[in-house]
Each structure stands twice: as C-alpha cells, then as structure tokens.
Amino acid sequence: MTLFVGAAVMLSSCFSTGYGTANTGTNDVLGSVLGSVLSSVLLGGQTGILGSWNYNAPSAAFTTEKTLTSAGGNAAVANMNSSLASNYNSIGINRNNTSFTFLEGNKFSAKVNGIPFSGTYVYNSQNGEISLKTATETLKGNVLRTQNGMGLMFDATQMVNLLQKEGKVSNTAAVQAVSKLAKSNNGARVGFELTK
C-alpha cells in the first residue's frame, strides 16, 4: 500500500496544475487558473459532470506538457484567461446567461450568451474528452477539474462554432479574437470554468 501511494504521488508530480487567480483590473476575479495540462486533473468517474453548472470564469489549458512549456508555462495560461475575460465581457457572457446541465441518460441542456440548446453527450472519464451533439453539429471538447468546479474547453474551431452557431454571438470581432488566441498558442484549448 505504501509503495502504491508513493508511486501515485510521484506520478502526480509529473503534471503541472497551475492553480491561481488573475485580476482584470476592474476587481473582477477570473477564478482559478485551470490545471495547465488537460490530462492533469480529470473529474472523477462518469458521474463527475452530472448536475447544473454556471459560467464562473474563462478557462484555458494545453494538450500536453510539451505544448505548455513551449507556450511559456503557467504564465501563458494566466495571460490567455485574462484575454478571454476581455473578449467574453465584450460578447456579454456571464453567470446568468451561460450554463450547462448534464443529466443521466447522456442528455444535456445549455445556454451560451442566453441562447438555449440541447442534445446528447458522450463523456470519457478516463481521458476527459467530451462530445456534445446538438441539432446542428457535434462539438468535441475536454473537461477537467478546476479549483472552483470544472473547465469545459474546445479547440479554436469548435469554440467558434459554439459561440456563433449555438450562442448566436454577433460580435464577430470578439469571437475571432477568441479563435486567434487559441490558434496562436499551439495545443491550446479555451472555454469556460463552470461552478455548481
């Protein structure tokens, strides 16, 4: 048992979790910076995502330790969160108009920018990958635990689709800025930190 615990501690130290907070200068706390690598802090089990989750802050992470390091480490994650906050504010995304509810039976309902949509989901708790199937498309993303709840993140293309197709966001400049931010950081995922 002691050997098992020791091995688990050693393995967990191989990943960077990068928890912290950032401030936008307007006294709005962004919430915790996510685990910097997607595989580092998975939600436990298939039931980990069940329930209603409201937008709390922007979130960003990298797909591997290598992409995190090449982007500049945990500081890059904090900078991405700060930039996302500015763009989300321009769009109008807030706790009252952006939420996700995951139910047993693989059904979900959501609001992004106040626009409701729903469908089915498939969540792989082993690698944190999630697939949301709506009436118009299938969005593939990643889920991980944050200090305050969970992060739901997508690559640049999927995030643009979520904002424009599902959220009907008309602020094209802000949406393109979110996309550019993800694309300019190779291996980055961007999205929302959600809390219950």
Salt bridges, closest charged atoms under 4 A:
none
